[in-house]
Amino acid sequence: MKNIIIKMVPYLIFFVALFYGLGFALPFEVVPILLMLFYPLCLIGAGIFYTIKHGFKWYFLVTIPLLFVPACFIFYNDSALFYVFAYLVILAIGQGIGSIIKRKTTNRSTRQEETLCKKKLW
């Protein structure tokens, strides 16, 4: 369990800073851009990167959107809770893309290793 948390700490810090730091720092006029464009792009990128590095993990998929729940009540109103589910879907898409990339790169490196082994044997 400790190993799981250690792997997630950089991502948790990033998203806490993102959800709460930008909520304090930016004016309210910028909020729609954050909610509909910037946060989803960060979620897709983090999902891809985390999955390539650590594989698909359901707890990452659940934890990151749950970090946004308190921010909904601190900076927005309860209508922003819709974004928790939207971010869950967006992060799932990012992790799906990351899984595909990881599978393709793993298959490619495995094929290259097999080719090298065959050349050494002959």
N, C-alpha and C positions, 0 to 999 in steps of 0.2 A: 504494500500500500504506500509506503514511504517513497519508493521508487517512482510510482505513478505520479505522486504529487510533485516530486522534484522535476520530472519531465514537463509538467504543466506550468510550473511557476513563472517562467518567462512570458508565457502566453497570458496567464492570469494577470500579471503585472501590466502587460501591454493593454489589455482590455479594460482593466480598472482605470488606468490612466486615460484611456480613450473615452470611455463612457462617462466618467466623473470629471476628469480634468477639462475636457472640452466643454462639458456642460456648464462648468463655472466660468471658463475663460471666454467663451464666444457669446455674442449677443443673440437674443431670441430669434432674430430674423434669419439667422443661419441654420436654425434647427431643422427645417425641412430638408436642406441639403445634406446635413449630417445623417438624419434618419433614413433617407431614401437613397442616398448615393455613397457617401463616404463610409459609413459603418458596414453596409453590405460588401463593398469592395474589400475592406479590411478583413471581413469574415471569410470571404472566398479565398483570399490570399493566405490567411492563417490556416484555414482548413486544408488547403493544398499542401502548404509547407509542413504542417504538423503530420499529416498522413504520409507524406513521402518519407519523413524522418522517423516516425514512430509507428506507422500503420494506422488502420482505422480503429478508433476507440470510441465506444458509445458514450463514455463518461465525459470525454471532451466535447462531444456533440451536445450534451445536456448542460454542462457546467457553464460554458461561455454565454449562452442566451440567458441563463438564470442570473448571471451577474448584472444583466440589464434591468431586472425587475425592480430593485430599489431605485435605480436611476429614473425609472418611469414616474415614481411617486415624488422623487426629490425635484426633478427638473421639468417634468411634463405633467400630464394628468393620466387618469386611468384609461383613457382612449389609446394611449401609447402602448398598452399591454399587447395590442395586436402585433407590434413589432417583435415581441419575444418569440412568437410562433413563426413569424416571417424570417427572423434571424436563424431560427432552428432549421428551417427548410434551406435557407441560403448556405448555412454552414454544412448541412448534409450534402448539398451540391458540391461545395468546395472539397469536402472529404471524398466524395465520389470521384471527382476529377483527380484528386491526389492518389487515390487507389489505382486508377487506370494508369496514371503516369508511373507509379511505383511498380506496378506489374509489368509494364512494357520495359522499363529500364532494368528490372531484375531479370526478365527473360533475355534481354539483349546481353547483359553481362554474363549470364549463364551460358548462352550460346558461344560467346567469345572464349570463355574458359574451356568449353568442350572442344572448340576448334584448336586451341593451343595444346590441349592434351593429346589430341589426335596427331598433330604435327610432331610432337615430341615422341610419340610412340612409333611413328613411321620413320 
